[in-house]
């Protein structure tokens, strides 16, 4: 199980920063941004191998379930 930032969203934001820098903005003048999109991924195959049972309510909340 993993709960963390959405990697695609972070890459997209990095591209926006690079665009601003390439257009002449000073990196020190750019604001620091915190991630706003997080995702929950559950690996049922790994859970089964460990003998864990994941509650259905948690599975319904997950953004991605790996079977």
Buried (B, 14 or more C-beta within 10 A) or exposed (E): EEEEBBEEBBEEBEEEBEEBEEEEEEEEEEEEEEEEEEBBEBBBEEBEEEEEEBEEEEEEEBEEBEE
